[in-house]
């Protein structure tokens, strides 16, 4: 037998492997690693992350995978390890079925509404974009105020502007106190129906950047939802009752906002798409406006002579308000992409174009319909058609093509203009058209996503779902319709409960007949204008109401001090030969300063002192009274 060499009796040596590079203990160690070692460390980390069951963790690993793959490809490194990671990643996706179509929302945004779910890396640029957009959104309060004041009678225009101030002050306070907590609070008490946590929001330094940015953006949404209601109940809603309603109405908005935009929300989990708030803001506000308008009732005599629209108090104010809203809407929609990093700037650019395109389509529809009906352009039709189109594009502003935006805006403009007379036939008195513009067009905005939207590949805002006409079936259309039903049910129910409790236990929500007829400016704010119907009203109704005397309210625009002086001058027994300065001294009281300081310190010589002296001598010598003076100079010098 052949003897086996001794060298073969030894066991097979283990394969030689390169020991893993120990993790760096301080940042300086990273400088000692070459690119392949650094990529190996990153790849090992990605392998560990891909084994996690958490969707966000896997999304992070996928992002690392893409970054390392691009880096190694650029540097000509071996891509085998990246290929292994791809296999691991694809196996995990197949096994876990994270979503039905193996896509998920992994990039820098959720589905609009001003909410992000990833880390703070690179958020500084996004925050600058978001905060600037929010500043623009804030100007929409001025637009709402001008629009609403232009639609109501002039004796109520200040009242409607003050209500917009109340919406920001009290609505902003209650949103800070509990609104944000109900929308985006994260604690063990959070449910798919309601968030919980972060009451009276005050985050620490580590998280304050993103939290404050989200809060500020969402607060502008919350105050807008309440402002929509103020126009629908103008000219007859008790001001103090409205103050209470404005503070509490935050509840109507904040909870549905969590359904749509927060991770815990049940509508969010189902895949609802509402980029900038057609449902969460406008439909919510429009539904509340419908209930409030119906509960408070129409203005006195509104439908005694038919359902024709009433004349606007100031069409110029209404158009100016429309332009301010138009400008603010660009910030409203573009800011809802919630950033410009990554691919978000592309969505923001598309949003700007679709927003303008939609408003153009709505304006064309409104002007054409107004000309067809009346053979002239009615300001109300033009304004509401543009605003209705803007509401219609808001939900899908970052997803539609320019042609789709034009069509959606055209339909939205028609809905807004045709919806107002329909509500008047039902005797629902809505002076500004809030229900048709925000409510009906908000429904159309959500439905249009379920019909026309194409699933986007950059940010996955639709979760991989397409609309019915894009071959996506009925799922997305069903979710959008369900969201509308939920928001309408919630908003109408809660608004009814709030107003019922205020009216039943605190005070009547409607003005008295006297207050409504003399106008809210006079009754609520002590403002009396000429030639707007107030004088006629008080001449018939008197200046006493509920134990209060309103006779001390002077007409707006005059200086009461000057009126008093002129009245006293008129009653002087003799004015012959007097100069105006001497006459004024007779009918006024010297000020404290005038009594104490010498006259030469108070009165300096003016440029025309010589001419004034000559005129005084002329009048004194000729003993001319004011009534007899035919000279171009005033009789009083």
DRENRO-477002 format. One line per field, with one value per residue (C-alpha): residue number from 1; z, x, y; residue in three letters. Coordinates in nm, 3 decimals. Each point is the difference from the previous one (the first is absolute). Layout:
BEGIN
num = c(NUM ...)
zz = c(Z ...)
xx = c(X ...)
yy = c(Y ...)
residuo = c(ALA ...)
end
This chain:
BEGIN
num = c(1 2 3 4 5 6 7 8 9 10 11 12 13 14 15 16 17 18 19 20 21 22 23 24 25 26 27 28 29 30 31 32 33 34 35 36 37 38 39 40 41 42 43 44 45 46 47 48 49 50 51 52 53 54 55 56 57 58 59 60 61 62 63 64 65 66 67 68 69 70 71 72 73 74 75 76 77 78 79 80 81 82 83 84 85 86 87 88 89 90 91 92 93 94 95 96 97 98 99 100 101 102 103 104 105 106 107 108 109 110 111 112 113 114 115 116 117 118 119 120 121 122 123 124 125 126 127 128 129 130 131 132 133 134 135 136 137 138 139 140 141 142 143 144 145 146 147 148 149 150 151 152 153 154 155 156 157 158 159 160 161 162 163 164 165 166 167 168 169 170 171 172 173 174 175 176 177 178 179 180 181 182 183 184 185 186 187 188 189 190 191 192 193 194 195 196 197 198 199 200 201 202 203 204 205 206 207 208 209 210 211 212 213 214 215 216 217 218 219 220 221 222 223 224 225 226 227 228 229 230 231 232 233 234 235 236 237 238 239 240 241 242 243 244 245 246 247 248 249 250 251 252 253 254 255 256 257 258 259 260 261 262 263 264 265 266 267 268 269 270 271 272 273 274 275 276 277 278 279 280 281 282 283 284 285 286 287 288 289 290 291 292 293 294 295 296 297 298 299 300 301 302 303 304 305 306 307 308 309 310 311 312 313 314 315 316 317 318 319 320 321 322 323 324 325 326 327 328 329 330 331 332 333 334 335 336 337 338 339 340 341 342 343 344 345 346 347 348 349 350 351 352 353 354 355 356 357 358 359 360 361 362 363 364 365 366 367 368 369 370 371 372 373 374 375 376 377 378 379 380 381 382 383 384 385 386 387 388 389 390 391 392 393 394 395 396 397 398 399 400 401 402 403 404 405 406 407 408 409 410 411 412 413 414 415 416 417 418 419 420 421 422 423 424 425 426 427 428 429 430 431 432 433 434 435 436 437 438 439 440 441 442 443 444 445 446 447 448 449 450 451 452 453 454 455 456 457 458 459 460 461 462 463 464 465 466 467 468 469 470 471 472 473 474 475 476 477 478 479 480 481 482 483 484 485 486 487 488 489 490 491 492 493 494 495 496 497 498 499 500 501 502 503 504 505 506 507 508 509 510 511 512 513 514 515 516 517 518 519 520 521 522 523 524 525 526 527 528 529 530 531 532 533 534 535 536 537 538 539 540 541 542 543 544 545 546 547 548 549 550 551 552 553 554 555 556 557 558 559 560 561 562 563 564 565 566 567 568 569 570 571 572 573 574 575 576 577 578 579 580 581 582 583 584 585 586 587 588 589 590 591 592 593 594 595 596 597 598 599 600 601 602 603 604 605 606 607 608 609 610 611 612 613 614 615 616 617 618 619 620 621 622 623 624 625 626 627 628 629 630 631 632 633 634 635 636 637)
zz = c(0.000 -0.094 0.304 0.028 0.032 0.344 -0.132 -0.091 0.352 0.134 0.004 -0.271 0.111 0.035 -0.281 0.040 0.052 0.041 0.352 0.000 0.055 0.356 0.030 0.031 0.355 -0.099 -0.319 -0.072 -0.066 -0.307 -0.170 0.023 -0.194 -0.375 -0.207 -0.023 0.378 0.061 -0.245 0.169 0.335 -0.150 -0.174 0.323 0.169 -0.286 0.035 0.364 -0.071 -0.275 0.253 0.196 -0.022 0.018 -0.332 0.069 0.095 -0.324 -0.189 0.166 -0.101 -0.355 -0.004 0.124 -0.263 -0.279 0.128 0.038 -0.338 -0.171 0.182 -0.087 -0.360 -0.036 0.159 -0.196 0.308 0.015 0.003 0.109 0.357 -0.123 -0.211 0.309 0.182 -0.285 0.027 0.375 -0.040 -0.270 0.206 0.297 -0.211 -0.144 0.335 0.195 -0.278 0.142 -0.239 -0.249 -0.293 0.179 0.016 0.307 0.096 0.068 -0.123 0.148 0.037 0.081 -0.205 0.046 0.279 0.114 0.176 -0.030 0.168 -0.063 0.199 0.022 -0.242 -0.268 0.139 0.031 -0.365 0.017 0.310 -0.176 -0.285 0.234 0.225 -0.298 -0.140 0.339 0.011 -0.337 0.122 0.290 -0.246 -0.104 0.313 -0.154 -0.322 0.178 0.189 -0.311 -0.198 0.273 0.075 -0.370 -0.019 0.298 0.048 0.094 0.348 0.082 -0.165 0.309 0.199 -0.251 0.009 0.379 -0.015 -0.210 0.272 0.258 -0.210 0.009 0.365 0.165 -0.263 0.014 0.380 0.023 -0.278 0.202 0.319 -0.122 -0.378 -0.098 0.272 -0.138 -0.354 0.037 0.364 0.054 0.322 0.121 -0.001 -0.373 -0.206 -0.371 0.085 0.208 0.090 0.357 0.140 -0.048 0.155 0.021 -0.231 0.119 -0.146 0.107 -0.201 -0.170 -0.167 0.001 -0.363 -0.165 0.265 -0.004 -0.379 -0.022 0.272 -0.165 -0.339 0.139 0.212 -0.318 -0.130 0.322 0.004 -0.368 0.066 0.259 -0.216 -0.271 0.241 0.083 -0.352 -0.017 0.318 -0.065 0.089 0.258 0.233 0.356 0.033 0.355 -0.093 -0.300 0.224 0.205 -0.313 -0.155 0.306 0.022 -0.375 -0.002 0.099 -0.330 -0.197 0.208 0.041 -0.373 -0.081 0.198 -0.191 -0.331 0.064 0.318 -0.002 0.250 -0.201 -0.132 -0.331 -0.039 0.057 -0.268 -0.250 -0.028 -0.208 0.089 -0.071 0.111 0.174 -0.237 0.240 0.328 -0.021 -0.262 0.017 0.378 0.002 -0.268 0.188 0.320 -0.193 -0.130 0.350 0.151 -0.279 0.034 0.379 0.015 -0.280 -0.293 0.035 0.070 -0.318 -0.207 -0.195 0.019 -0.362 -0.151 -0.001 -0.212 0.140 0.196 -0.116 0.132 0.248 -0.172 -0.314 -0.002 0.344 -0.114 -0.305 0.204 0.254 -0.282 -0.120 0.351 0.035 -0.344 0.110 0.334 -0.167 -0.179 0.338 0.135 -0.270 -0.074 0.370 0.048 -0.177 0.329 -0.139 -0.299 0.069 -0.213 -0.252 0.197 -0.192 -0.315 0.168 0.121 -0.353 -0.141 0.279 -0.093 -0.364 0.073 0.252 -0.256 -0.278 0.208 0.094 -0.367 -0.090 0.276 -0.103 -0.360 0.109 0.238 -0.244 -0.282 0.213 0.140 -0.348 -0.123 0.289 0.037 -0.312 0.237 0.238 0.353 0.252 0.233 -0.275 -0.105 0.355 0.109 -0.319 0.051 0.368 -0.072 -0.251 0.255 0.253 -0.268 -0.076 0.358 0.086 -0.296 -0.084 -0.001 -0.205 -0.296 -0.344 -0.128 -0.231 0.282 0.221 -0.265 -0.029 0.376 0.052 -0.275 0.160 0.344 -0.122 -0.138 0.325 0.205 -0.217 -0.045 0.363 0.148 -0.161 0.097 0.366 -0.031 -0.126 0.321 0.194 0.133 0.023 -0.074 -0.087 -0.125 -0.156 0.251 -0.019 -0.378 -0.038 0.287 0.061 -0.343 -0.171 0.283 -0.080 -0.370 0.085 0.186 -0.262 -0.282 0.161 0.003 -0.369 -0.169 0.208 -0.122 0.264 0.042 0.000 0.181 0.338 -0.007 0.127 -0.123 0.147 -0.346 -0.071 -0.315 -0.071 -0.169 -0.344 0.033 0.040 0.377 0.068 0.259 0.310 0.003 -0.104 0.285 0.257 -0.117 0.021 0.345 0.117 -0.123 0.179 0.325 -0.008 -0.084 0.276 0.258 -0.089 -0.021 0.321 0.216 -0.135 0.079 0.354 0.065 -0.129 0.175 0.335 -0.046 -0.099 0.274 0.301 -0.066 -0.234 -0.319 -0.307 -0.200 0.030 0.106 -0.274 0.110 -0.017 -0.341 -0.151 0.126 -0.094 0.193 -0.038 0.191 0.249 0.077 -0.056 0.034 -0.362 -0.174 -0.368 -0.221 -0.302 0.081 0.153 0.368 0.029 -0.161 0.237 0.320 -0.112 -0.016 0.285 0.242 0.175 0.312 0.009 0.286 0.252 -0.189 -0.151 -0.336 -0.051 0.097 -0.310 -0.240 -0.380 -0.131 -0.181 0.184 0.264 0.291 0.146 -0.321 -0.023 0.348 -0.073 -0.323 0.180 0.270 -0.261 -0.176 0.324 0.075 0.052 -0.186 -0.244 -0.156 -0.038 0.183 -0.118 0.000 0.256 0.243 -0.063 0.066 0.326 0.107 -0.062 0.109 0.321 0.011 0.042 0.298 -0.210 -0.140 0.347 0.137 -0.284 -0.133 -0.333 -0.175 0.069 -0.150 -0.310 -0.252 -0.306 -0.307 -0.359 -0.083 0.320 -0.200 -0.233 0.293 0.175 -0.311 -0.030 0.368 -0.043 -0.302 0.185 0.319 -0.189 -0.203 0.290 -0.222 0.149 -0.130 -0.159 -0.183 -0.127 -0.376 -0.015 -0.100 0.346 0.285 0.226 0.299 -0.011)
xx = c(0.000 0.123 0.075 -0.187 0.223 0.011 -0.103 -0.342 -0.074 -0.044 -0.355 -0.110 0.098 -0.288 -0.044 0.194 -0.234 0.071 -0.098 -0.273 0.114 -0.086 -0.245 0.173 0.024 0.033 -0.054 0.371 0.011 -0.221 0.290 0.206 -0.254 0.017 -0.318 -0.051 0.030 -0.241 -0.250 0.032 -0.087 -0.301 -0.108 0.018 -0.216 -0.250 -0.021 -0.092 -0.260 -0.164 -0.076 -0.220 -0.379 -0.051 -0.096 0.186 0.317 -0.009 -0.058 0.313 0.199 -0.125 0.117 0.344 0.006 -0.069 0.261 0.276 -0.082 0.030 0.324 0.163 -0.113 0.153 0.325 0.024 -0.025 -0.119 -0.384 -0.037 -0.081 -0.269 -0.143 -0.022 -0.178 -0.247 -0.083 -0.048 -0.214 -0.221 -0.049 -0.111 -0.247 -0.143 -0.027 -0.152 -0.218 0.042 -0.262 -0.221 0.204 0.344 0.033 0.000 0.042 0.371 0.135 -0.011 -0.373 -0.327 -0.304 -0.011 -0.156 0.334 0.119 0.328 0.088 0.373 0.288 0.124 0.291 -0.013 -0.321 0.143 -0.061 -0.345 -0.082 0.096 -0.237 -0.282 0.027 0.005 -0.311 -0.170 0.070 -0.174 -0.290 -0.047 -0.081 -0.305 -0.173 0.014 -0.138 -0.288 -0.078 -0.006 -0.201 -0.260 -0.024 -0.053 -0.286 -0.199 -0.164 0.232 -0.151 0.146 0.342 0.204 -0.173 0.102 0.361 0.007 -0.128 0.304 0.222 -0.185 0.057 0.377 0.025 -0.234 0.028 0.378 -0.001 -0.221 0.193 0.318 -0.176 -0.159 -0.050 0.345 -0.016 -0.326 0.142 0.359 0.054 0.199 -0.049 -0.136 -0.345 0.010 -0.258 -0.088 -0.279 0.184 0.354 0.105 0.303 0.193 -0.269 0.101 0.280 0.351 0.256 0.361 0.296 0.058 -0.341 -0.118 0.096 -0.232 -0.273 -0.026 0.004 -0.279 -0.199 0.026 -0.102 -0.292 -0.117 -0.048 -0.221 -0.203 -0.077 -0.097 -0.258 -0.172 0.015 -0.199 -0.296 0.007 -0.101 -0.298 -0.158 0.082 -0.242 -0.209 0.221 0.051 0.359 0.062 -0.148 0.234 0.300 -0.086 -0.062 0.332 0.191 -0.171 -0.023 0.362 -0.140 -0.189 0.325 0.276 -0.135 -0.075 0.343 0.149 -0.213 0.139 0.362 0.125 0.154 -0.255 -0.301 -0.230 -0.053 0.375 0.045 -0.259 0.188 -0.203 0.163 -0.057 0.317 -0.102 -0.335 -0.298 -0.157 0.179 -0.038 -0.252 -0.260 0.028 -0.062 -0.269 -0.197 0.020 -0.114 -0.305 -0.114 0.074 -0.184 -0.303 -0.011 0.028 -0.253 -0.011 0.032 -0.320 -0.205 0.259 -0.245 -0.313 0.039 0.157 0.338 0.200 0.343 0.030 0.225 0.357 0.106 0.336 0.081 0.345 0.078 -0.125 0.229 0.297 -0.068 -0.010 0.343 0.144 -0.147 0.135 0.347 -0.037 -0.124 0.332 0.171 -0.279 0.045 0.372 0.084 -0.199 0.272 0.177 0.345 0.227 0.270 0.029 -0.283 -0.228 0.099 -0.134 -0.336 -0.001 0.063 -0.278 -0.229 0.053 -0.091 -0.304 -0.131 0.018 -0.137 -0.298 -0.085 0.021 -0.242 -0.238 0.015 -0.077 -0.298 -0.135 0.034 -0.159 -0.293 -0.055 -0.001 -0.240 -0.243 0.013 0.173 0.253 0.270 -0.137 0.278 -0.131 0.004 0.355 0.135 -0.166 0.090 0.371 -0.015 -0.200 0.264 0.276 -0.180 -0.049 0.370 0.124 -0.035 0.206 0.203 0.333 -0.128 -0.205 0.124 -0.059 -0.280 -0.173 0.035 -0.166 -0.295 -0.037 0.001 -0.257 -0.240 0.068 -0.081 -0.334 -0.082 0.069 -0.210 -0.294 0.003 -0.084 -0.346 -0.079 0.065 -0.213 -0.289 0.035 0.000 0.350 0.131 0.373 0.109 0.347 -0.068 0.216 -0.204 0.017 0.360 0.157 -0.249 -0.119 0.332 0.182 -0.197 0.080 0.371 0.009 -0.202 0.221 0.301 -0.184 -0.079 0.303 0.316 0.296 0.214 0.321 0.335 0.220 -0.167 -0.272 -0.257 -0.287 0.146 0.022 -0.372 -0.137 -0.342 -0.288 0.065 0.370 -0.064 0.024 -0.347 -0.244 0.219 0.137 -0.335 -0.163 0.252 -0.039 -0.378 0.021 0.217 -0.260 -0.276 0.198 0.092 -0.355 -0.148 0.251 -0.009 -0.378 -0.057 0.256 -0.090 -0.366 0.086 0.223 -0.253 -0.290 0.181 0.096 -0.355 -0.163 0.220 0.207 -0.167 -0.200 0.213 -0.207 -0.007 -0.318 -0.208 0.112 0.368 -0.035 -0.190 0.236 0.300 0.265 0.254 -0.228 -0.143 0.314 0.286 -0.145 0.076 -0.250 0.049 -0.189 -0.202 0.005 -0.348 0.086 -0.156 -0.319 -0.013 0.050 -0.250 -0.262 0.113 0.147 0.336 -0.091 0.016 0.012 0.056 0.293 0.011 0.178 -0.050 0.360 0.134 0.117 0.012 0.314 0.256 -0.045 0.233 -0.241 0.231 -0.015 -0.376 -0.040 0.228 -0.184 -0.335 0.123 0.139 -0.335 -0.171 0.225 -0.221 0.240 0.270 0.056 0.364 0.121 0.286 -0.046 0.272 -0.166 -0.339 0.131 0.149 -0.347 -0.164 0.273 0.183 0.371 0.216 0.228 0.302 -0.159 -0.085 0.351 0.240 0.055 -0.162 0.328 0.112 -0.315 -0.057 0.273 -0.012 -0.112 0.101 -0.325 -0.020 0.031 -0.285 -0.213 0.062 -0.106 -0.319 -0.079 0.040 -0.231 -0.277 0.040 -0.015 -0.301 -0.185 -0.100 -0.198 0.036 -0.341 0.069 0.345 0.015 0.378 0.170 0.157 -0.194 -0.171 0.174 0.372)
yy = c(0.000 0.338 0.208 0.320 0.302 0.144 0.333 -0.141 -0.126 0.353 0.142 0.241 0.345 0.252 0.251 0.314 0.295 0.363 0.104 0.263 0.352 0.098 0.285 0.336 0.126 0.362 0.201 0.011 -0.377 0.048 0.175 -0.322 -0.211 -0.032 0.017 -0.380 -0.044 0.288 -0.145 -0.341 0.155 0.174 -0.319 -0.199 0.261 -0.018 -0.380 0.037 0.266 -0.208 -0.272 0.237 -0.023 0.374 0.160 0.323 -0.186 -0.198 0.324 0.143 -0.307 0.037 0.360 -0.105 -0.272 0.248 0.246 -0.261 -0.152 0.336 0.078 -0.333 0.021 0.344 -0.113 -0.325 -0.222 -0.358 -0.003 -0.362 0.093 0.240 -0.280 -0.217 0.277 0.036 -0.369 0.032 0.308 -0.151 -0.318 0.205 0.195 -0.319 -0.171 0.287 0.152 0.347 0.131 -0.176 0.133 -0.020 0.379 0.216 0.362 0.010 0.331 0.349 0.049 -0.171 0.090 0.376 0.195 0.132 -0.318 -0.193 -0.327 -0.040 0.146 0.356 -0.046 0.268 0.145 0.351 0.083 -0.155 0.206 0.323 -0.089 -0.099 0.305 0.236 -0.171 0.033 0.373 0.026 -0.214 0.238 0.280 -0.202 0.127 0.347 -0.144 -0.173 0.320 0.219 -0.254 -0.043 0.372 0.064 -0.250 0.132 0.341 0.284 0.035 -0.345 0.007 0.088 -0.272 -0.266 0.121 -0.016 -0.358 -0.089 0.145 -0.210 -0.313 0.048 0.104 -0.250 -0.274 0.021 -0.012 -0.310 -0.175 0.053 -0.108 -0.324 0.000 -0.122 -0.267 -0.139 -0.002 -0.119 -0.090 -0.319 -0.192 -0.330 0.160 0.079 -0.191 -0.012 0.244 0.260 0.098 0.065 0.178 0.327 0.218 0.368 -0.101 0.080 -0.246 -0.036 0.129 -0.333 -0.010 0.359 0.073 -0.247 0.017 0.378 0.009 -0.255 0.176 0.342 -0.136 -0.196 0.293 0.203 -0.282 -0.009 0.373 -0.014 -0.271 0.222 0.312 -0.179 -0.014 0.372 0.104 -0.235 0.142 0.366 0.284 -0.185 -0.209 0.127 0.118 -0.128 -0.338 -0.008 0.069 -0.309 -0.206 0.106 -0.114 -0.340 -0.064 -0.119 -0.340 -0.018 0.025 -0.157 -0.354 -0.062 0.145 -0.286 -0.252 0.124 0.105 -0.166 -0.347 -0.125 0.122 -0.271 0.183 0.040 -0.373 -0.071 0.217 0.322 0.276 0.366 0.193 0.351 -0.031 -0.005 -0.247 0.068 0.380 0.109 -0.275 0.009 0.377 -0.018 -0.266 0.206 0.307 -0.188 -0.097 0.341 0.184 -0.225 0.025 0.379 0.045 0.246 0.375 0.192 0.029 -0.189 -0.215 0.218 0.110 -0.311 -0.173 0.245 0.088 0.324 0.286 -0.009 0.265 0.054 -0.200 0.160 -0.143 -0.341 -0.003 0.123 -0.275 -0.255 0.110 -0.029 -0.348 -0.092 0.103 -0.177 -0.317 -0.041 -0.011 -0.220 -0.265 0.023 0.001 -0.320 -0.199 0.076 0.044 0.048 -0.260 -0.310 -0.017 0.229 0.311 -0.165 -0.056 0.361 0.126 -0.215 0.118 0.364 -0.067 -0.218 0.256 0.280 -0.220 -0.102 0.359 0.097 -0.277 0.105 0.365 -0.089 -0.208 0.265 0.288 -0.199 -0.111 0.349 0.152 -0.269 0.058 0.378 0.137 0.157 -0.115 -0.023 0.059 -0.269 -0.264 0.086 0.001 -0.324 -0.186 0.074 -0.095 -0.314 -0.108 0.057 -0.218 -0.267 -0.036 0.020 -0.370 -0.125 0.309 -0.188 -0.294 0.124 0.099 0.352 -0.118 -0.182 0.307 0.218 -0.240 -0.047 0.377 0.051 -0.249 0.147 0.351 -0.119 -0.181 0.313 0.231 -0.241 -0.112 0.342 0.038 -0.359 0.082 0.314 -0.210 -0.202 0.332 -0.060 0.356 0.000 0.357 -0.096 -0.341 -0.190 -0.320 -0.031 0.120 -0.193 -0.279 -0.115 0.072 -0.179 -0.316 0.036 0.040 -0.330 -0.188 0.130 -0.170 -0.331 0.047 0.158 -0.028 -0.204 -0.171 0.199 -0.176 0.254 0.051 -0.266 0.250 -0.218 -0.318 -0.151 0.037 0.163 0.141 -0.178 0.151 -0.085 -0.370 -0.004 -0.133 0.128 -0.024 0.355 0.145 -0.190 0.125 0.360 -0.028 -0.155 0.289 0.251 -0.187 -0.014 0.370 0.112 -0.215 0.117 0.371 0.033 -0.198 0.177 0.346 -0.064 -0.111 0.303 0.254 -0.173 0.013 0.367 0.094 -0.208 0.067 0.314 0.250 0.018 -0.052 0.249 0.378 0.172 0.161 0.348 -0.096 -0.161 0.293 0.271 -0.214 -0.189 0.282 0.239 -0.250 -0.204 0.246 0.350 0.098 0.228 0.073 0.237 -0.112 -0.372 -0.029 0.049 0.346 -0.123 -0.297 0.199 0.263 -0.274 -0.225 0.254 0.009 -0.197 -0.379 -0.251 0.277 0.152 0.347 0.020 0.373 0.078 -0.179 0.268 -0.038 -0.165 0.213 0.333 0.138 0.063 0.264 0.201 -0.046 0.145 0.296 0.081 -0.018 0.240 0.238 0.001 0.101 0.302 0.309 0.228 -0.093 0.342 0.083 -0.311 -0.212 -0.377 -0.054 0.241 -0.154 -0.350 0.121 0.109 -0.337 -0.242 -0.080 0.068 -0.305 -0.051 0.085 0.317 0.130 -0.044 0.081 0.354 0.069 0.079 -0.360 -0.146 0.215 0.045 0.219 -0.189 0.066 0.178 0.209 0.322 -0.094 -0.109 0.335 0.189 -0.202 0.058 0.374 -0.009 -0.181 0.205 0.328 -0.101 -0.170 -0.294 -0.287 -0.358 0.013 0.326 -0.087 -0.047 -0.010 -0.324 -0.009 -0.149 0.249 -0.160 0.071)
residuo = c(UNK UNK UNK UNK UNK UNK UNK UNK UNK UNK UNK UNK UNK UNK UNK UNK UNK UNK UNK UNK UNK UNK UNK UNK UNK UNK UNK UNK UNK UNK UNK UNK UNK UNK UNK UNK UNK UNK UNK UNK UNK UNK UNK UNK UNK UNK UNK UNK UNK UNK UNK UNK UNK UNK UNK UNK UNK UNK UNK UNK UNK UNK UNK UNK UNK UNK UNK UNK UNK UNK UNK UNK UNK UNK UNK UNK UNK UNK UNK UNK UNK UNK UNK UNK UNK UNK UNK UNK UNK UNK UNK UNK UNK UNK UNK UNK UNK UNK UNK UNK UNK UNK UNK UNK UNK UNK UNK UNK UNK UNK UNK UNK UNK UNK UNK UNK UNK UNK UNK UNK UNK UNK UNK UNK UNK UNK UNK UNK UNK UNK UNK UNK UNK UNK UNK UNK UNK UNK UNK UNK UNK UNK UNK UNK UNK UNK UNK UNK UNK UNK UNK UNK UNK UNK UNK UNK UNK UNK UNK UNK UNK UNK UNK UNK UNK UNK UNK UNK UNK UNK UNK UNK UNK UNK UNK UNK UNK UNK UNK UNK UNK UNK UNK UNK UNK UNK UNK UNK UNK UNK UNK UNK UNK UNK UNK UNK UNK UNK UNK UNK UNK UNK UNK UNK UNK UNK UNK UNK UNK UNK UNK UNK UNK UNK UNK UNK UNK UNK UNK UNK UNK UNK UNK UNK UNK UNK UNK UNK UNK UNK UNK UNK UNK UNK UNK UNK UNK UNK UNK UNK UNK UNK UNK UNK UNK UNK UNK UNK UNK UNK UNK UNK UNK UNK UNK UNK UNK UNK UNK UNK UNK UNK UNK UNK UNK UNK UNK UNK UNK UNK UNK UNK UNK UNK UNK UNK UNK UNK UNK UNK UNK UNK UNK UNK UNK UNK UNK UNK UNK UNK UNK UNK UNK UNK UNK UNK UNK UNK UNK UNK UNK UNK UNK UNK UNK UNK UNK UNK UNK UNK UNK UNK UNK UNK UNK UNK UNK UNK UNK UNK UNK UNK UNK UNK UNK UNK UNK UNK UNK UNK UNK UNK UNK UNK UNK UNK UNK UNK UNK UNK UNK UNK UNK UNK UNK UNK UNK UNK UNK UNK UNK UNK UNK UNK UNK UNK UNK UNK UNK UNK UNK UNK UNK UNK UNK UNK UNK UNK UNK UNK UNK UNK UNK UNK UNK UNK UNK UNK UNK UNK UNK UNK UNK UNK UNK UNK UNK UNK UNK UNK UNK UNK UNK UNK UNK UNK UNK UNK UNK UNK UNK UNK UNK UNK UNK UNK UNK UNK UNK UNK UNK UNK UNK UNK UNK UNK UNK UNK UNK UNK UNK UNK UNK UNK UNK UNK UNK UNK UNK UNK UNK UNK UNK UNK UNK UNK UNK UNK UNK UNK UNK UNK UNK UNK UNK UNK UNK UNK UNK UNK UNK UNK UNK UNK UNK UNK UNK UNK UNK UNK UNK UNK UNK UNK UNK UNK UNK UNK UNK UNK UNK UNK UNK UNK UNK UNK UNK UNK UNK UNK UNK UNK UNK UNK UNK UNK UNK UNK UNK UNK UNK UNK UNK UNK UNK UNK UNK UNK UNK UNK UNK UNK UNK UNK UNK UNK UNK UNK UNK UNK UNK UNK UNK UNK UNK UNK UNK UNK UNK UNK UNK UNK UNK UNK UNK UNK UNK UNK UNK UNK UNK UNK UNK UNK UNK UNK UNK UNK UNK UNK UNK UNK UNK UNK UNK UNK UNK UNK UNK UNK UNK UNK UNK UNK UNK UNK UNK UNK UNK UNK UNK UNK UNK UNK UNK UNK UNK UNK UNK UNK UNK UNK UNK UNK UNK UNK UNK UNK UNK UNK UNK UNK UNK UNK UNK UNK UNK UNK UNK UNK UNK UNK UNK UNK UNK UNK UNK UNK UNK UNK UNK UNK UNK UNK UNK UNK UNK UNK UNK UNK UNK UNK UNK UNK UNK UNK UNK UNK UNK UNK UNK UNK UNK UNK UNK UNK UNK UNK UNK UNK UNK UNK UNK UNK UNK UNK UNK)
end
